[in-house]
Amino acid sequence: MSFTTTVLSPAARTESLARMESEELDILVIGGGVVGAGTALDAVTRGLKVGLLEARDYAAGTSSRSSKLFHGGLRYLEQFNFSLVFEALKERSLVLNTLCPHLARPVPFIYPLEKIIDRGYVGLGIGVYDVMGAGRGVPGHHKHLGRKKTLESFPSGKRSAIRGAVKFYEGQVDDARHTMMLARTAAAYGALCANSTRVTGFLREDDKVVGVLACDLETGRSFEVRAKQVINAAGVWTDEVQQMVGGRGQFQVRASKGVHLVVPRNRINSATGIITRTEKSLLFVIPWGSHWIIGTTDTDWKLDLAHPAASRSDIDYILGHVNKLLADPLDHEDVVGVYAGLRPLLFGESDSTSKLSREHAVSSPVRGLTVIAGGKYTTYRVMAKDAVDAAVHGLERNVPKCVTENIPLVGAEGYLGAYNSRNLTAERAGMRVSRIEHLLGRYGTLINELLELIEADPELGKPLDSAPEYLRAEVVYAASHEGAQHLDDILTRRTRISIEVPDRGDAAAAEVARLVAPVLGWDERHVSEEIEHYRLRVLAERDSQQQLDDDTADAARLGAPDVRLGVG
């Protein structure tokens, strides 16, 4: 297969916008989250002419702020939603084994048992979960651990609280990189992809949608994109996009806020991740490189959708629950990073968001427009398939069926061989094996493109001064190959510097801005503006996390303007 381009470069974005303006598309997808990017990949691999527009950055919303797990959903098993669990476990297997083994990996977890009665109840639930996921590609089946073995595995556990555990596996992924790679793979098959491009209205002919009015937020220029079918995959912005068409859709989306904390790995001594119940949802303690991710909350959110704010109350809630399991409790000083995301839940009758539907729905409120909403990160591919299946009915021609079960993402082809050869690669590149492993886990076989950059400019092989887990080449590559337009894109999504270093990337901002300036065409004034924008964002987030409730936290977070023109 000959790829069109595997690069989301500034030039590729410019060309994509020009072609979307001048050519009629078969399918235009609105929203560059995991579902939108997955939908673009699904449609283009059926031989359709496809465009993808994202108002901010790939994965800028919900899809960069999840628990970073591909999981079947133990919570749904409790609700006897066996079909959703089975579907999710099948997708987890596909991701781990076929679609992106370079980005996703199995991770062991324990479910600590705090009461004698828990072993039968939890063991049965996880046992059913295990059986339903048979052949799912994780290293082993669930195991029951006694108190002694549990505390050997989890030395930081509170001895008085833990009576044993059940050990099992889940899949982990860097959600933002995975979403960006979906878009990049779609581009490789010929999709026209552009971030920083907001849809501002719909084009109508009689009672049919025939395209959109869009605005390039990097230049402020408006233009039309014509398409035979438009798919709204805007997640928590679904209703907002629907309002542009007029009238109410066939369902509504409700936002539920989930907050996660990031703490250094040395603050919790455990060989596995940890999952336990709270009164509202599940609590995860997830290994994340040299850190742990701890979350999450599940609360209704009716404020700003672009920048959901974590309050001090959210942080206290998570710390309070995780400390019930820890002999050495965590406090606010241990928290290196915080992030908040919004789950797009289908509107239900219950006031409790944990009881709203994680299942997805597809509708066509107007001819020429398909809406996909709800769902969960793990089932993005099924959602994309259902959206395209619905949209192609309006094309009035035979369209091939979905083939994304067999479409590896860029960087996946040959990954296992590349990983097995990591020692040889390290020797050739003059790097530590651990550094090559880090790069393989982020780029797969695209690592060769990184190494070519370093060969051309050996300075790029050096670590960032203020975030040494990342090489200088990685931030340059984010701008030249991965579609990053701004510092926020690089420090928050292409890397995770914004949540992995104590200053939230404040020091890295200047270093990174000067590295990417030549790629993105920034002059000194633009460099200074980018640094200032990013630092104001960090200050606003820190301020919001000191506020006691959602309203004051939201007001504090909105104190920093968005770097993109016209984005609130």
N, C-alpha and C positions, 0 to 999 in steps of 0.2 A: 504494500500500500504506500502511495506517495503522499506524504503529509504536505499540506499547504504551507503552514508555518507552525513551529512549536514555540514561538516567542510572542509574548504580550509586551511588545516594545512600544515606545512612544510613536514610532513611525507606523507600526501595525495598527495602533489605535486611530491615528489620523486617517489611514487608508480605510479602516472599517467604517468610520463615520461618513467619509465621502461616499463609499459604496452604498451604505444604508440610505443616504439621501438621494442617490441617483438610480437605484435599482429596487424593483418591487420584490419583497421577500415572500416566501411561503409562510413562515412562522416568525413572529417577533416576540421575544420573551422579555417581560418586564421584571427585573429583580435579579441581582447577582449573588443571592445567597445560595445555599447548597441545593435547594429545590430548583431555583432558576437556572443555575449553572448545569445541574443535572438534566433539566428539561432541554436546554440548548444542545447538550451532548446527545441526548436521546433523539431529538429531531434531526440533527445533522447526520447522524449515522443511519438514518432511514433514507438519506439521499435528498433531503429538503434544503432549500435555501433559507438560512436561519440568521437572525440577528439577536443579540443579547444586550440590553441596556441596564446599567446599574447607576443609581443616582450618586452614590458615594464611592465605596470601594468594594471589591469582591469580599463577601463575608463580613462586611462592616457592621451588620446588625446582629441578629440572633446567631448566625452561623460561625461567629468567632468567639462566642461567649457561652458555650455549652460546657458540660462536664467532660467533654473530649473523650467520650466513650461510644463505641458501637456495642449496644447491649440490647438484650431481648426485653428487658423491663420487668423486674421482679414485681414491681407495683401492679402491673397489669395482670400478672398471674393471680395476685390476691383478689383482683376484681373479676376473676374467671374469664378474662378476655384472651382466651387461648389462641384465637386466630391471629391477633396482633403480635403476641409473643412468638408464635411459630414463624410468622412473616419476618419479624425482626431478627430472629436467630438465623434464618436462611440468609438474610442480607449481611449479617455479621460474618458468616462463613465466606460469602463471596468476596467481601472486602479484604479479609485476612489472607485468603488463598489466591485470588485471581485478579481483582481489580486494582488494588494498591498495596501489595505487601511491603513496599518501601515506606509507606506512610502510616500503616496500621500494624499493630502487633498485639499478641495476647498478653494479658497482665493477670497475675494471680491475685485473688482477693480472699479475705476471710470475713465471715459474718459472725461476730462474737456472740456467744450465748450468755445471757445475764440471769436467766432463770432455768430451773431444771426442766420445766415444761417446754422451753424454747426448742430443745433438741428435736423432739418429734415434729413439732409444727414447722420449724425452719428447715429441718432436714428433709421433710416431705416436699415442701415447696421447692427447694433447690434441686432435689432429686428429680421432680417432674420437669423442672427447667432444663436440667442436664439431659434427660431423655429426649425432650422435645428438640434439643439442639444437637442430637446425635449426628456425627459426621461433620461437625461444624469447624474443625480445623484448629482447635485449641489443644494444648499439650496433654491434657488429661481430664478424667472425670472428677466429680466432686468427692471430697474426702471429709470424714468426721475427725476432728481433733479433740483430744482430751484437754483438760486445763493446763497440764504441764507442757504439752506440745504447743498449745496455743501461745503460752507466755514465752516459750523459746523462740517462736516465730515473731512475736509481738512483745519484746521486752519492755516497751514503754506502756504496756497495758496496765490498768489499775487492777492489782491482784484481787482486791475485795469485790470487784464488779464483774469479773470474767470467769465463767465456769467451763468454757470450752469454745469451740468454733466449728463452722463448716467452711471448708476451703473450696473455691471454684475459680473459673477464669472468665474474664470479659475481654473485649477488644478495645484498644485505645488508639486515638488518632489526634493529630494536631488539626483541629477542625478548620481553621482559617487557611492553612496550607492545602488541605484536601479540597476545599471549595475552590480556591484559586486554581489548583491543578485540574479540576473538572472543567473550568472555563478554558484553561490552556489546552486541554485535550480537545474540547469542542472546536477551538480555533484551529488546532492541527488538522481536523477533518473538514475545515472550511467555514465554520461559523464566524460571523462578524461580531466581535466582542468589544464593548466600550464601557469603561467605568467613568465616573464623574460626568454622567449624562442623565439628566432627570427628565422623565416624562411629565409634561405639563398639561396635556389634554389629549383628546381622541379625535381622529378624523372620522366623519360619518358620511355615508351616502345613503339617503333614505333611512332605513332602520338598521343599517349594517355598519359595524366598525370596520374601517378599511386602513387603519394605521394610527399613528400618534403624532402629536407635536412634541418635540423634545428640545432641550436646551443643553448645550455643552457648557458645563460649569467651569471649565478651565478658561474659556474665552468669553462666555456670556452670549454666544450666538445661538439663535433658535432656528430650527429646521424641521421639515416633515420627514417621516419614515412611513412608507406605504407597505402594507402587508396583507396577504389574503386572510391570515388568522393572527390574532394577538392572544398571548397567554399571560395572564396576570399571576405572577408567582412572587408577590411582594411581601409575603409573610405577615408581620404585624401591621404593615401598611396596606393590606388588602382592601379594607373598607375605604381608606383614603383614596386609593386609585379608583375604586368602584364609584365614588362620588363624582369623579370627573365625567363618568359616562352618564350619570343621572339615575336617580331612583335607588332603591335598596336592592342588594343582592339576595340570593336565595338562602344565604347563611351569613352570620356575622362572626368576626374574629375578636377574641378577647385576649389581652396581653397579661401574662403571668410573669412576675419578676423572679429570676433566680440569681442569687448572689454567690460568688465563690471567693475564698481567701487563698492566698499563696504564701506558704511558710517554708523556711529552709529545711532541707532534708534531714539535717542533723538534730532538729528539734523533736522528731519522732523516730524512735528506733523500731522499725518493723521491716520484715522481709517481704511483706505483701501489702497491697492496698486493703482498705477496710470499708465495709458497708454495714450500716446499721439503720434501724428505724428511728424516726422521731414521731411526735404526735401528728405531724402534718405531712411528712414525706419520708424519703430515704436520705440518709447522710452518707456522703462518700468521702473517704480520705484516699486520694489517688496519687500514686507515684508519678512525678513529672520531672525527669532529669535530676537536677540537684535540688529539687523542691518537692513539696506536696501541694496538691490542690484539694481544698476542703470545701464542701458545699453539699446541698444547696438549700435555698429558701424556695417558697412557692406561694407568692402573695399577689393579689390583684394589683394592677398598675394602670392608671388612667392619665398619666402625665406625659412628658416628652418621650416620644418613641425612639428618637435617634440616640439619645444619651441617657438611658435609664440610670438613676443614681442609687448607689448603695449607701444606706444611712448607718449611723453608729448602732442603731437598734438591730439592723440586719447582721452586722459584724458580731455584736454581743450574742445574738441568737445562735449563730454557728459556733462561736467559741464555747458557749455554755453547753451545747450538746456534745461537742467533741471532747470536752474536758471531763465528761462523765466516764469516759473510757481511759483517760490518761493519768498515769501516776504523777507526772510532772506537767501541770496544766499550762496551756498556752495563754498568753495575754496579748494586748494590742501591740506591744513592742515587737512581738515575734512576726507580725504580719508584714511581709515584704510587698505584696501586691493584692489588689482587690479588683474584681470585675463583676459587672451586672449585665444580664441579658434578659430578653423578653421571649417567652414561648408563645407562639401563635396558636391559641386554643380555640376550637370551635365553640361558639357560644352555647351555654347550657342553662338549665333552670337553677342549678345549685349555686350558692354563693361561694362555695369552696372551690378554688381553681384546681385543686388536686383531683377533683371529681369531674372536671370538664374533659371533653374528649380529646385524646391525643391522636385519634384516628383522623384521616384526612377526608376531604370531600371535594368533588369537582362539579362545577356548574357552568352553564352558558347563559348568563342573564340577558345578553344581547347577541344577535347574530354577528359572527366574526370575533367574538370575545369569549375566551374560556378562563375560568378562575379556579385555581388550585389552592387549598388552604388547609390548615391543621397539620396533623402528622408529627413526626419526630425525626431527628437528624438521621437515625439509623435507617429509616425507610425512605430516604430521599429518592432512591432510584425507582421504587414502586410508584411514588407520587408523580415523578417525572413521566413515567410510562403512561399512567392513567391520564395525565394532562394532555399529552401528545395524542393518545388514542382518541380522546374527546375532540381535540382540535382538528384532526385530519378528516373527520366526517364532513367538515365544511369545505374541504379542498376539491371534492367531487372528482377524485381520481384514485386509482389504486396506489396505496402507500405501503411499503414493506412494514412488517411487524418490528417491534422493539428488539434490538440486539445487544443492549448494553450489559447483559449478563456476561458477555464475552468480549468486552472492550476494556482492556487494561488502560489505566491512566498513563500519561507520558511519564517516563522514569521507571515504570514497572517492568517493562520488557527486559529480560536478562538480569533482573535485580538479584536473584538468588546466587547466580554465578558471580556477579560483581561483589556481593557480600562475602562469598567464600574466598574471593581473591583479594580481600581488603589488606592483607599483610603485604602482598606484592605492590598494591597501589600505594600504600603508605611509604614503602621503600623507594618507589619511583618518584613520588612527590616530595620526599624528604619531610614527611609529617608523622606524627604519632598515630598509631593505629586507632586510638580512641577518637582522634579528630576525623579520620576517614569514616569511622562508624557514625559519628555525628552527621557528617555530610550525606552519607548514604541514606540515613533515616529521614532526611529532609528533601533530598533531590533524586534518590535512586540512581539510575544509570545516567541521569543528567549531570551527575557529578563531574563528568568529563568537561562539560562547558565551564564549570567553576575552575577546574584545574587549568584549562586553557587561558582563562582570564589571568590567573596567577602566573602562568608561564610567560605571558606577555608583559606583566607588570608584577614582579616579585613582591613589591610593597603590599599588594593586595592579599598576600598569603599571611600577613601578620594579623593577630587578634586585635579587635577594637580595644583601645586603652581603657574605656569605661564599661565595657561589657565583654570580657575576654572569652566567653563561651562562643562568641561569633567572630568569624573572620571578616576583614574589610571587604573581601570579595563578595561575601554574601549580601551586603547591603547594596553594593554596586549592581550585582546580578538582579536584586529585587526591582531596581529601576529599569534595567536594560532588558530583562527577560520576563519579569513576573507582573508587569502592569502597575507597579506602585507609582503614584503621582505625587505623594506628599510624605513628609516625615512621619506623620501619624500612621500611614499605611505600612511603612517599613518597621517602625518601632513597636507597633501594636499587633500587626498581623503577619507580615513576612517573617519577622522575628518576634520573640515574646519579651523583648527588653523592657517594655512598659510595665510588666508584672513580675519580672525576674530579678531586677536589681533594686536595692533599697531606695535609690533616688528616682525610681520610676522612669529612667531614661533621660533625666534632665541633663546630665553631663554628656551623654551620648548624642544628644540632639545636634550640637555644634559639629562634632566629629563626623557624624553621618551626613549632615547637610552638605558639608564641603566635599565629601567623597562622591555624592550623587549629583552635585550641581552640574558637572560637565555633561552627564547623561541626560538630565532633564532640562538643560538650557537655562539654569538659574544664574542671574548675576548676583553681585554682592548684596544688593537691596533685597532681592527675592530670598536669598539665603537667610538674611537677618529676620525677615518676616516669618519664614517657616519655623525658625528656632523660637521666635517670640510666641507664635501660635501654639507650638507644642508645649512650651513651658506654662503658658496660661491654662492650657488644658490640664496639665498635671496639678497645678495649684487649685483649680476648680474641683477636680476629683478629690483631692485631699480634703478640701474644705467641706465638700458634700458628705464625706465619710465621718465628719465630726458632728453632723446634724442628727437630731434625735428622731426625726420622722421623714416620711417620703416628701411632703410638701416643701420643707425647708431644704432637704437634700437636693431636690430637683431645682429649686431656685438657685442654690449655690453652684450646681453643675452647669447651669445655663449662663453662668457668669463668663464663660470662655466662648468666644465666637468660633464658628466652624470655619476651617481654612478654605472650604470650597465656596465659591460664589453662590449666594442665594439659597444656601442650605441652612435651615434653622437648627 
